[in-house]
Amino acid sequence: MTAYLQRRLADDSGSAAVEFALIIPIVLALLFSVFEAGWVMTQSIMLDRGLSRASRAVQIGTSAMTYAQYKKKVCDEALILANCEKSLRLELTPIDTAADFPTSATPCVDRSVTIDPVTSYQAGQAAQLVFARACFVVDPMVPGLGYGLSVPKDNTGAMRLTSSFAFVNEAS
């Protein structure tokens, strides 16, 4: 019996499986974190693009846009934002003095309530500075692992991507 136990204790045939089982969660967490951080960065860049392109249409004043049209234009220009029109909140604020800049956090969609409160949407006058802000709410792909675990989330478990853009309306 003692010889049998000595042979079993000396056997190292399963050591690679143990090492693999210890290392693979760390490697997968790192891999998913890199993938998710890249995807969040891509969505953030596309939100910036959508806001700046839609704001350009307001800036040159080719047509007066309603809030819904402006939101649709941002979503059309952002291309990859899923469920964009329901997850996006926009704000346009004319600026006359430094005190007119919004001091509060960028308003975001609260998915825990069905009401969508009105935000400031004023395209401003000719030759006036306008400050545009956008907030897009997105769920992390892997919320309990790596990057998705570390980012701040709202009460529904969603991350907030924000963008801001300032422009001067062109004179008519």
C-alpha positions as CSV (number, residue, x, y, z in Angstrom):
1,M,0.0,0.0,0.0
2,T,2.8,2.4,0.8
3,A,4.5,1.8,-2.5
4,Y,1.2,2.5,-4.3
5,L,0.9,5.9,-2.5
6,Q,4.5,6.8,-3.3
7,R,3.9,6.1,-7.0
8,R,0.8,8.2,-7.0
9,L,2.4,11.2,-5.2
10,A,5.4,11.1,-7.6
11,D,3.1,11.1,-10.7
12,D,3.0,14.5,-12.3
13,S,0.9,13.7,-15.3
14,G,-1.9,16.2,-14.4
15,S,0.3,19.1,-13.5
16,A,-0.2,20.9,-16.9
17,A,-4.0,20.7,-16.4
18,V,-3.7,22.3,-13.0
19,E,-1.5,25.1,-14.3
20,F,-3.9,25.7,-17.2
21,A,-6.9,25.9,-14.8
22,L,-5.1,28.5,-12.7
23,I,-3.9,30.7,-15.5
24,I,-6.8,30.6,-18.0
25,P,-9.2,32.8,-16.0
26,I,-6.6,35.6,-15.8
27,V,-5.8,35.3,-19.6
28,L,-9.5,35.3,-20.5
29,A,-10.2,38.3,-18.2
30,L,-7.4,40.2,-19.9
31,L,-8.6,39.2,-23.3
32,F,-12.2,40.2,-22.7
33,S,-11.1,43.5,-21.1
34,V,-9.0,44.5,-24.1
35,F,-11.8,43.6,-26.5
36,E,-14.5,45.4,-24.4
37,A,-12.3,48.5,-23.9
38,G,-11.7,48.7,-27.7
39,W,-15.4,48.3,-28.4
40,V,-16.3,51.1,-25.9
41,M,-13.6,53.3,-27.4
42,T,-15.0,52.7,-30.9
43,Q,-18.6,53.6,-29.7
44,S,-17.3,56.7,-28.0
45,I,-15.5,57.8,-31.2
46,M,-18.6,57.2,-33.2
47,L,-20.7,59.2,-30.8
48,D,-18.2,62.1,-31.1
49,R,-18.5,61.8,-34.9
50,G,-22.3,61.7,-34.9
51,L,-22.5,64.7,-32.6
52,S,-20.1,66.8,-34.6
53,R,-21.6,65.9,-38.0
54,A,-25.2,66.6,-36.8
55,S,-24.0,69.8,-35.2
56,R,-22.5,70.9,-38.4
57,A,-25.9,70.7,-40.1
58,V,-27.3,73.0,-37.3
59,Q,-24.3,75.3,-37.5
60,I,-24.6,76.1,-41.2
61,G,-28.4,76.5,-40.7
62,T,-29.4,74.7,-43.9
63,S,-32.7,73.7,-42.2
64,A,-34.2,74.2,-38.8
65,M,-34.1,70.8,-37.0
66,T,-36.4,69.6,-34.2
67,Y,-35.0,67.6,-31.3
68,A,-36.2,64.4,-32.9
69,Q,-34.6,65.2,-36.2
70,Y,-31.3,66.2,-34.5
71,K,-31.3,63.0,-32.5
72,K,-32.0,60.9,-35.7
73,K,-29.2,62.8,-37.5
74,V,-26.7,62.0,-34.7
75,C,-27.7,58.3,-34.8
76,D,-27.5,58.1,-38.6
77,E,-24.0,59.6,-38.5
78,A,-22.8,57.5,-35.5
79,L,-23.4,54.3,-37.6
80,I,-22.7,51.6,-35.0
81,L,-24.6,52.6,-31.9
82,A,-27.2,50.0,-31.2
83,N,-30.7,51.1,-30.2
84,C,-29.4,54.6,-30.6
85,E,-32.5,56.7,-30.5
86,K,-33.8,55.1,-27.3
87,S,-30.4,55.3,-25.5
88,L,-29.3,58.8,-26.5
89,R,-30.0,62.1,-24.8
90,L,-28.9,65.4,-26.5
91,E,-28.7,68.9,-25.3
92,L,-28.0,72.2,-27.2
93,T,-27.4,75.3,-25.2
94,P,-26.7,78.8,-26.6
95,I,-23.8,80.5,-24.9
96,D,-23.6,84.3,-24.4
97,T,-21.3,84.4,-21.3
98,A,-19.1,82.0,-19.5
99,A,-21.8,81.5,-16.9
100,D,-24.1,80.0,-19.6
101,F,-22.0,76.9,-19.9
102,P,-23.8,73.9,-18.3
103,T,-22.2,73.1,-14.9
104,S,-24.2,69.9,-14.2
105,A,-23.3,66.4,-15.5
106,T,-24.3,65.5,-19.0
107,P,-28.0,64.3,-18.7
108,C,-28.4,60.7,-19.7
109,V,-31.3,58.4,-20.4
110,D,-32.6,56.7,-17.3
111,R,-33.8,53.3,-18.4
112,S,-35.4,52.5,-15.0
113,V,-38.3,55.0,-15.7
114,T,-40.6,55.3,-18.7
115,I,-40.6,59.1,-18.8
116,D,-38.0,60.9,-20.9
117,P,-37.7,64.4,-19.5
118,V,-37.1,67.3,-21.9
119,T,-33.6,68.6,-22.2
120,S,-32.4,72.0,-23.3
121,Y,-32.6,72.2,-27.1
122,Q,-32.1,75.7,-28.5
123,A,-30.2,76.0,-31.7
124,G,-29.3,79.6,-31.1
125,Q,-29.1,82.6,-33.3
126,A,-26.8,83.5,-36.2
127,A,-23.2,84.1,-35.0
128,Q,-23.9,82.7,-31.5
129,L,-21.8,80.1,-29.7
130,V,-23.7,76.9,-29.1
131,F,-22.6,74.1,-26.8
132,A,-23.8,70.5,-27.7
133,R,-23.7,67.5,-25.3
134,A,-24.7,63.9,-25.9
135,C,-24.9,60.9,-23.5
136,F,-25.3,57.4,-24.8
137,V,-26.2,54.6,-22.4
138,V,-24.8,51.1,-23.3
139,D,-24.6,47.8,-21.5
140,P,-21.1,46.3,-21.0
141,M,-20.6,43.1,-22.9
142,V,-19.1,41.3,-19.9
143,P,-20.3,43.3,-16.8
144,G,-18.8,41.0,-14.2
145,L,-15.3,40.6,-15.7
146,G,-12.3,42.9,-16.1
147,Y,-13.1,46.2,-17.8
148,G,-16.9,45.8,-17.5
149,L,-16.5,45.3,-13.8
150,S,-14.4,48.4,-13.2
151,V,-16.3,51.1,-15.1
152,P,-19.0,53.1,-13.2
153,K,-22.5,52.1,-14.0
154,D,-26.0,53.5,-13.4
155,N,-28.7,51.8,-11.4
156,T,-29.6,49.6,-14.5
157,G,-26.0,48.4,-15.0
158,A,-25.3,50.6,-18.0
159,M,-22.2,52.6,-18.8
160,R,-22.5,56.2,-20.0
161,L,-20.6,57.5,-23.0
162,T,-20.6,61.3,-23.2
163,S,-19.5,63.7,-25.9
164,S,-19.5,67.5,-26.2
165,F,-19.0,69.9,-29.0
166,A,-19.1,73.7,-29.3
167,F,-19.6,75.6,-32.5
168,V,-20.6,79.1,-33.7
169,N,-23.6,79.4,-35.8
170,E,-22.8,80.8,-39.2
171,A,-24.3,84.2,-40.1
172,S,-27.2,84.0,-42.5
